[in-house]
C-alpha cells in the first residue's frame, strides 16, 4: 500500500492540473528511457557477476583437481619412502648423514649470502635510485632489480622461516640484519607503483618496453603467489609428518605480492589523480575544465587503445578498464563541479560537452556497456534545470541590487542625473541590466536549447515587469510628495530624474526590439511566437512607464501654475494672465527639448496640448458669469498667445485641430439668442450635444437674461431632437470636461 501511495504521489507531482496531461507522452518517454537505462545497467551487472562466478567456479574445479593430484603424489612418495626404509637396514643412518650434510651445505650457503648481502643491496640501491629519478625514462635496470631483489627476498624468507624455532633474541638480530633489505623491497614496491602510475607517459615517451617488463614481472610474481597459495592449502590438507619431509613446504614463507591487483588499482588511482590535477589547474572553474577536456581525454583514450593495450595480456581487459575508469572519474568530476555550484555559463558548458562526449565515444566505437552508468546518471537535462534556476536567482539578485541603487538615487536626488553624449538625461542601471540580460541570452542561445532560451526571456520579462511596477509606484509617490507634501520635505530635481527615467524606458524598449530581431532567425517555430510575445510585453511595459513619466512632467508643470490657473474666468483674468503661464511653459519645454528623447518630446507636447485644452475648458465650465463681449475678446487673446507659443513646438496646421473646440465655443459665446442654435449645431456635429456644458455657457452670459437663456436652450433642444444629434463614436476632449452642479460653481476653487 505504501509503495502504491508513494508511486501515486510521485505521479501527482508531475500532473497537478488538467493541462499537465498534455505532458503525459513526454513523461512516459522519460520513464521508459530511465527504465531502459536501469535495465541495461542491471543486465551488464548480472552479466559481469555471472562471468566472475563462472571463472571462479572453473578455477575452483581446477584447483581441486591439482590439489588432489599433489595429494596423491605425496601419498605415493610417502609410501615409497616407507617401503624403502624397511628394505634398507642402514636407512636411518643414511638419512641422518644426508640431513647433516644438507644442513652443512645450507649453513655454508646462508653464511655466504649473509656476507655478500650488503654489497648486493648497495648495488641494487644505486640502480633503483638511478631509475627512480626518471620514472618515465627507459628504466634499464628494471628486470635486473627485480631478479636480484627477488633472490634476496627468497633468502630472507627462508632464513626467517627457519628461525621460527630459534630464540627471540636470534629472531630480533636477524630482523635488524634484514632491515636494510626490507627497506629496499619497500622502495622497489613503491617504484613498481610509480611505473604503474606512469604507464601512459612511458608509452608516449617511446618506452613501451618498460610497460611490457612491468607486466612480465607482475605475471611472474602472480604465478609465485599462486604457488605459495597452493602450498599453504596443501599444508592444511596434507599430513603434517608427510609435509615436513619436503623442504619447500617449510622454506617457502613467501609474502604475497599481488602485483597485478596493485598495478590495476594504481592505474585507476592515477586516472583519478589526473582528473583532480586537471580540475585544480583551472581553479575548479567549470568552463575552463570543459574547454580543456577535448585537448587530452580523447587523445589519451586513442593512445591507450593503439599503444598501451598491446602491452598487456588479453585477460587483463586493459582497454575496457581504462575506458570505464575514465568514464567513472569524468562522471565523478562533473558531479563535484555541480555540487560546488558553478556559474550559469559553466552549467551550459557541461551540458554541451556531455553531448560532445557521447558523439565522440560513438565515433571511437566504444561499446555502450563500457559507459554505464551514463554521465550525470543520464540526467544531463538536470544541468539545464540547474542553469535555469540559477539564472532566475541571479536575475532577481542582480536586478534587485541595481534597482535598489537606482531607486535610492531617484528618491534622494543628491546630484543631477547622468547625461549621455547627446545631452539626454539617463541612469546607469539601464545599460547594466540589458548587458546582463544579453549575456544570459547569448549563453542560452549557444546551448541550442530553445526551451532554455524561452525560459530566460520569460524570466527577464518577469524581472523587468517588476522594475516597471517599482518605477511607476515610486514616481507616483514622489509626485504626491511634491504636490501635496510640506515644502521642507520636498527634494528638488524631480522633473530632471523623471526625464532620465523616461529616456531610459525608450532606450530599453530599443534594446528589447533589437533582441527580438536578433533572436527571430535563431529560434525554432515552436518558441518563436512565445519569445516574440514576451519581448513585446517588455516593450509595452517600457512604453507604459514612459507614458507615466510624460504625464508626471505635465502634472509638475501645471502644479507650478496652480495659482494662476485658478484665475481663469475670474475678474483678474479679464486683465490678462496668459503671459506668465506661457513663459513658465516655455521654460519647462526649453529644458525638455534639450534633455528629453525626441520621440518622448512629441508625446509630451501632445499631452501638453490636451492638458491645456481640458484645463481651459474645465475652467470655462466652472465660470458663473461671463462678461460679453469682454470674455470672448479675452479668450481670443488667450488663444493667440497660446497658439504663438505652441507654434514653436508644433507646426501651426497641426495645432488648429486642438484649438478647434475653443473656436466653436467662442461661436456659441458670441452668437445671438436667435442664432445660437446654429452655432450649437456646428459645435455638436463634432463634439456631441454636451448639453450640460452648453447650458452652463448660455446661462453664464451676462447679455442673456433668464428668459433669453430659456429660449436659447429650447431652440437647442429642439435642434438636437430634429437632427437626432448624438455623441461621436470616438471620445473627444469634451469627455474630460467636468460639469459642476449649479451650487458648486459658486464655491471657492481650492
N, C-alpha and C positions, 0 to 999 in steps of 0.2 A: 504493500500500500504506500509506504514511504517513497519507494522508487518511482511508482507511478505519479505520486504527488510532486516529487522533485522534477520529473520529466515534464509534467504539466506546467509547473512553474517556469521551467526553462523555456518552454514554447511560448508561455504567456508574455515573457519579456520581449519577444520578437513581434507578437501580434497583440497589440494593446488597443487597436482601433480597427474598424472595418476596412479602412484604407490600406492597412498593413497586409491584408490578404492578397493584395497585388504583388507582394514580395514573396508569395508562397513558393513560386518556382525557383527564385533565386535562393531562398532558404533551403529548399530541398537539394538543389545542386551543391550548395555549400556543405550540407550534411553528408551527401553522397561522396563528395571529394574527401572530406575528413575520414569517412568510413573506409574509403579505398586506401587512403594513406595508412590508417591503422591496420587494415587487413594485410597490406604489403609488408608493413613492419613486423607484424606477428608471424607472417609466413616466412620471412627471412630469418627471424629469431628462432622459429621452430626448426627450420632447415639447418641452421648453424648448430643448434643443440643436438639434433639427430645425427649430424655428421660427427660431432665431438663424441657423442655416446658410442656411435658405430666404431670410430677409431679406437676409443678406449677399450671397448669390448674385444676388438681384434687384438690389441696389444696385450690384454689380459690373457686371452687364449694362448697367444704366442709365448708369453712369459711362463704361463703354467706348464706348457709343453717343454720349454727349455729347462725349467726347474726340475721337472720330473726326470728329464734326460740326465741332468747333472747328478740328481739324487741316485739314479740307477747306476751311473758310472762310479760314484763314490762308494756305494754299497759293494759293487763288483770289485773295486780296488781294495776295499777293506777286507773282503772275503779272501782275495788273493793274498793279501798280506798275512792274514791269519793262517792260511794254508801253508804258506812258505815258512812262516816261523815255526810251524810244527814239524816240518820236514828237515830243517837245518838245526842241528843241536847247538851250534855256537851262534845262533841268530841274535840273541840278546847281546852277546859281546860285540858282535859285528855292528849292531845298531848303535850301541853305546859309543864305540870308537868313531863311527860315522858322525854321530851327533857332536862328539868332542871336536872332531876335525872341522865340522861345519861351523861350530862356534868360533874356533880359532880363525877360520877364514873370514867370518863375518866381523869378528873383532878387528882383524887387521884392516879390512876394508873400511870399517867405520872410523878407525883411528886416522887412516889416510885421508878420508873425506873430511874429517874434522880439521885436520891440519891444513888442507887445501881450501877450505870453505871461505875463509876471509878474503883470500886473494881473488877467488872467483867472484865473490859478492862485490868486491871493489870494481872489478872489470865490468860486471853487469850494471852496477850503479852508474858508471860513467856512460855506458851505451844508452841506458834508459834516460839519463839526464839529457844527452845529446838529442835523442829522438823526441823527447817530451817538449823541448824548446820550440820545435816546429812540427806540431801535430798534423798540420795539413801538407807536410812535405813528404819525401819518399819513404821515411821510416825504414831505413835499410836494415836495421838490426832486429826487426820485429820477430822473425821466426827464430833467430839465434837466442834472443832474450827469452822467448817462451820455452824453448827446448832446455836451456841451461837452468832457468828458474824452476821448470817442471821437475828436472832431475834433483835439484837441491830440495825442493819441497817433498818429493817422494822419500828422499833420505831422511828429512826431518820427521816425516810421518812415521817411518819405520822405527827410528830411534825412540820417538816419544811413545810409540805403541809398546816397544819392548820395555820401556822404563816404567810402565804401569805397575810392575811388581816391585819396583825399587822404592827406596825411602823418599819421603817428601823433600829432603834436602837435595837428593840427587836430581829429582824432577825439577826442582827450583833452579838448580845450577844449569841444567840443560835448557830450560826456558830462557834464562838470561843469555846463554850462549847462542840460542837461535833468535834472539830479539832482533838482531840486525837483518837476518833473513826474513823474519816476519814483516818488518818494515818494507823491505824490498818487494815482497809479494804483494803487500797492500798498495805500494806505489805502482806496481805493474797492473794490478786490477784497475786502479784509477786510470792508468794510461790506456787500458783497453776501453774503458768507458769514454775517455776523451776521443779516441779514434771513432767509436761508435757515434758519438755526437757530431763528428765532422765527416761523416760518410759522403754527403753531397759535396762539400768543399773539396774533399780529396779527389772525387771523380772529376769535378770541374777543373782541378789543377793538374789533371793528367796522371793521377796516381791511383787509378782503379785497381792496380795490382795490390796495393795496400789493403783495400777492402776485401779482395779475394783471400789474402793471407789471414786477415782478421777472421773471416768466416771459416777458413780451414781450421784455425785454432779453436774456434767455438765448436766446430764439428768434432774435432779430436777430443776436446775436453768433455763434450757431450757423451761420446762413447765411453770415456773413462768414468763419467758419472753413472752411466747405465751399468757398467761392470761393478762398480762399488755398490750400487743399489742391489744388484743381483746377488752379490756375495753376502750382503747383510741379510737379505731374505733367506739365503741358503743357510746361514748360521742359525737362523731361527728354526729352520725345518730339519737340518741335518743333526745327527747325534753328535754331542759335544766331543766324545772321545774320537770319533772319526774326523771331525772338523779340526781337531787340534793337531792332526798329523800333517796338515797342509800349511806350509809356511805362509803362503799367500793369504790364507784366511786370517792369520794373526797379524801379518805385516801391513796389510792394506787398511790403514786407518785414514783413508782419504777424506778430505773436506770437500764437499760437493761444490763445484764452480758455478754451474748453472749459467754459463756464459751466453748461451743462446737467448734465454729469457731476459737476462740483464741487458744484452745488446738491443733486443727488440724494445724493451722498456725505455732504454736510454734514447733510442731513436724517437720514440713518442714524446719523451720529455724535451728533446732538442727541438722538435717541431713546436711544442707549446712555448718554449723559450723564444723561438723565432717570432712567433706572433706577439708575444709580450714585448719583445725588443722593438719590433716594428711599430707597435702602438705607442710605446714610450718615446720613441724617436720623434713622433709628431705631437707629443704632449697630450695624448688621448683625444686629439681632435678627429672627429668622425669623418669630416670631409677630406682632410689630408690623408688619413689612413686609407680610405676607399680609393683615393686617387693613386696611391702607391701600390695597391693590390695588383693592378694589371701589370706593373713593372716586374713582379717577381713570382707570384704564385703559380701562374700557368707555365712560366719558364721552368720553375722548379719541377713541376709535375712532368714536363716533357723530358727533362734530364733524367728524372727517376725512371721513367718508362724505357728510355732508349739506352741509357748508360749504367744506371745503378742496378736495375732489376737483373740484368745478365750476370752480375757478380754474385748473386745468391742462388742457392739451390731452389728448385721449384717448390719444394714443400714448405719453404718459408712464406710463400704468398706475399712477397715483399711489396709488390706494386699495389695490390689491394689494400695492404696495411697502410702504406703511405697515403693513398687516396682517402681512406676512411679517417685517418688521423688528421690530415689537413682539413678535411670537411668538418670534423668534430671541433677542432680548435678554431676554425673560422666561425662556426656557429656560436661557440662559447665567447669568442671575442666580440661578435656582434651583440650578443646578449649583455655583455659587460658594458659596451658602449651605450646601449639603450637604457640600461639601469642607471647609468651616470647622467641621464637627461641631456642628450646632445642638443645642438641647435636645430632649428627647423630645417635649415638647409642640409644639415648632417643627416637627418632622418630621410629626406628625399634622396640624398646621395646613396644611402644604404639601400633604400628600396630599388633604386635604379640599378645598383650593382648586383643585387640578387638576380634580377632578370639577365644581366650580362653573364653572370656565373652559370646559370642554367644553360644558356645558349652555348657558352664556351665548352662546358663539360660535355654537352651533346656532340659538339664538333670533335672533341677528343675521344668520342665513343666510349666514355666511361659508363659502365653499367649502372642502372638506376639503383640497384641494391647496394652499391658502394656509397650512395649518397643518402642513406637513411640514418636518422630521420632527416627530412629536408631542412634547409636553413630556416631559422626562426620558427621551427615546427610547422613549416608550410603556411604560416600565417603572416607572411610579409606584408599583407594588406594592413595588419595592425600598425605597421610603421606609418602608413598614411593616416590612420586614425590618430596616432600619437601626434603626427605633424599637424593635423587639423586642430586638435585640442590645444597644442602648444601655440599655434598661430592665434587662435581665439584668445588664449590667455595673454599673449604678448600684445595683441592689438588693443585689448582692454587696458593693459598696463601702460603701453606707450601713449595711447590716446588720453588716458586719464592724467598722465603726467603733463602732456602737452596742454590739455585744456585747463588744468589747474593753474599753470603759469599764465596762459592767455587770459583766462577769466580774472585772475588777480591783477594783471596789468590793466585790463579794461576797467575794473572796479576802482583801483587806486589812482590810475592816470597820473603817475608821478612825473611823467615826461611825455612829449608828443609821440605819436605812433611812428613807426619806421616809414621811410619814403623810398620808392624804387627809382630807377634811372629815368622814368618818365614823369617823376614828380607826383606819383599817386601814392596815397597812404596805403599801408598794409601791415600785417603782423607776421612774425617769423614762423609761427606754428603751421601755417598752411603748406608751405613748401616741404617742411619736415614730414608732416603727416603723409603727404602724397608720395614723397620719396620712399617712406616705409611701405606704403601700400604697393607701389610699383615694384619694389624689391621682392615682396612676397608673391605678387602675381607672376613676376618673371620666374621665380623659383618653382611655382606651381605649374607654369607653362612647360618648363623643362622636364617635369615629371611625366609628361604625356598622359596625365590623368585628368580627363575632362571633369570628373566629379570633384576632384580636389580643387581645380580652378574655379568651378562654380561655387564651391563651399567658401573659398577665400573671398570671392567677390561678394557673396551673400553676407559674410561676416563683416566685410568692410562697409557694406551698406548699413548694417546694423549699428556699428560704432559711429558712423558718420551721421546717421539719423539722431543718435543720442546727442551728438555735438550740436545739431540743429536745434533741438529742444533746449539745450543749455543756453545757446546764444539768444534764442527768442525770449526765454524766461528772464535772462539777465538784462537784456535790452529793455524789456518792459518794466522791470523793477527799477532800473536806473532812470528811465524816463519818468516814472511815477515819483521817484525821489526828487528829481529836478523840478517837476511841475507842481508837486504837492508838498514837498518837504520843507524843512526850515532852511533859511538861507545859509546858516552856519554849517549845515550838513551837506550842502551841495558842493561837489567836486567839479572844477572847471574842465573843459575839454571833451565833454560827452559827444558833441557833434563830430569832432575830428576822429574819435575812436569808432563811432558808428560808421563813418565814411570808410575807415580802414577795414572794418568787418564786412561791409558791403562789397568793397573791392575784392576781398579775399573770397567771397562767395562766387563771384564771377570767375575769378582765377581758378578756383576749384572746379567749377562747372566745366571750364575748358579742359582741365586735366581729365575729368571723367569722360568727356566727349572724346578726347584723344585716346584714352584707354579703350573705350568701346570700339572705335575704329580699328585700333591695333589688334584687338582680340578677335574681331569678327572672322577674319580668314583662318584663324588658328584653331578654332574650336569646331567640334562636330555639330551636326544639325540638332542632335539631342539636347545639347546645352546652350546652343547659340541664342535661342529665344529667352531662356532663363537669365543668362548673363546680361543680355541687352536690356531686359526688363528691370533687372536690379540696378544697372547703371543709369537707366532713365529715371528711376525713382530717386537716385542720388542727385542727379541734375535738377530734378523738380524741387527737391528739398533745398538745394542751394539757392535756387531762384526764389523760393518762398522766403528764405531768410533775407535775401537781398531786398525783396519787396518790403519786408518788415522794416528794414533799415531805412529805405527811402521814405516810408510813411512816418518813421520816427523823426527823420530830419524835417519833414513838413510840420510835425507836431511841435518840434523845438522852435522852428521859425515863428509859428503862429502863437506859441506861448510867449515869446518875446514881444509880440504885437497885441497881446491880450487886452491891454488897457485902451489902446487907441481903437481897436476893433469894436469895443463896446460902444463907441460913439457913433457908429453908423446909424443914420436916420434919426439922430437926436439933434437938438439945437446946435451943438458945436459943429456938427457935420456940415451944416449949410455954409460954414465959413471955409470949409476945405480941410480935410485931414488925410488926403491920399498921399501927399508928398512924403511924409515920414514913413508911411507904410512902404512906398516904392523904394525909398532909399535903403531901408532895412533889408528888404528882399534882395535888392541889388547887391548889397554887401555879402549876404549869405551866398547868393548864386555865383558871385565872382570867386569866392573861396571854393565852392564845389566844382566849378568848371576847371579849376586848377588841380584839384586833388581827387576828384571822383571819376571812376571809369566812365568813358563816353557813353557806353550803352546804358549805364545806370543813370547818367545825367539826363538822357532823353526821357527815361521813365520818371525821374524826379520832376522834370518840367511838366510832364503830363499830369502827374499827381498835384503839382502846384496849381496848374490851371483849374483843375477840377475843384481843389480846395478853395481857391479864390472865388469861383462861381458859387459854390454851395454856401460859403461864409457870407458872401454879399446877399444872396437870395434869402438865406435864413434871417439875416438882419432886417432885410426888407419886409419879410413876412411878420416880423415882430413889431414893426412900426405901427403906432396907434394913430398917428396923424401925419399926413404928408402935405406940405405946402405946395400949392400949384400956382405958378409954374416953376417955383424955386427948386423943388425936389427934382423934377425931370432935368432941369438945367444942370444941377449939381451931379446927377447921375451921368449925364453926358460928359461932364468934365472928368469924373472919376474914370469912366470908360476910356477916355482919350489918354489920360495919364498911364493907366494900366496897359493899354494897348501899345503905347510908345515903349514902355519898359519891356514888355514881353516880346516885342518885335526884335529885341536884341538876343532873345533865346530861341525863338521860332520864327519861320517865315510868316509874314502878315497874312497870306492867304490861308494858312493853317489855323491861325488864331480866330478868323472870322466865324468858324463853326462853333467855337467856345462862347463867343460873345453874342451869338445869335439869340439866345434865350433872353438876355438883358435888353437887346434891341426890341424884342416882341413885347416884353413887359413895359418898356417905355412907350410903345404904341398904345397900349391899354391905358397907361397913365396920362397920356396927352389927348386921348380921344374924347369927343363929346358924348353926352349920355345917349344921344340918339344913334350914334355910330359906333359906340364902344363894342357892341356885339360883333361887329365886323373885325375889329382888332382882336377880340377874343377868339374868333374863329381862326384867324391867322395864327394865333398862339397855340390853340388847341389842336390844330391839324398836326402839329409836330410833337407837342409835349403832352397831349391829352387834356381833359377838362380841368383837372386840378381846381375844382370848384371852390374849395375852402380858401385856397391861396388867392384866387381871383376875387372872392367876396371880401377878404381882408383888404386887398388893394383898393377896391371900389369904395368901401366904407371908410378907409383911411384918407381918401382925397378930401381936402377941405373945401373944394369947389362943388362937392356933391352934398346936398342935404339928405335927410333920411328918405324923403320921397323920391329924389333922383336916384339914389342908390338902389332903392327897391325896384324902381322902374328899370334900371340898367340890369339888375340881376334877373328880373323876369324875362327880359329880352334875351339874356344869355342862356337861361334855362330852356327857353323855347327853341333857341338855335341848337342847343345840344340835342333836344328831342327831335327836331326836324331833320337834322343832319346825322342823327344817330352817332354822335361823337363818343368814342371810347379811348381808353389808354392805348398807346402804341405797343406793338408786340415786344419791342426791346425797351428795357428801362432807360430813362433819361436822367439828366441831372436833377430834374424836379422831384424824383423819387427820394432824394436826400434832403429835401427841404422839409423842415419840421414846422407844422402849423399849430400854433398855440391857441388855447381857448381864449375867449373874449376877456375873461378876468385876468388870466396870466399875462396878457400883453401889457397890462398896466402895472405889473410887479417889476421891481428893480432887477436889472441884469446882474448876476453875480460875477 
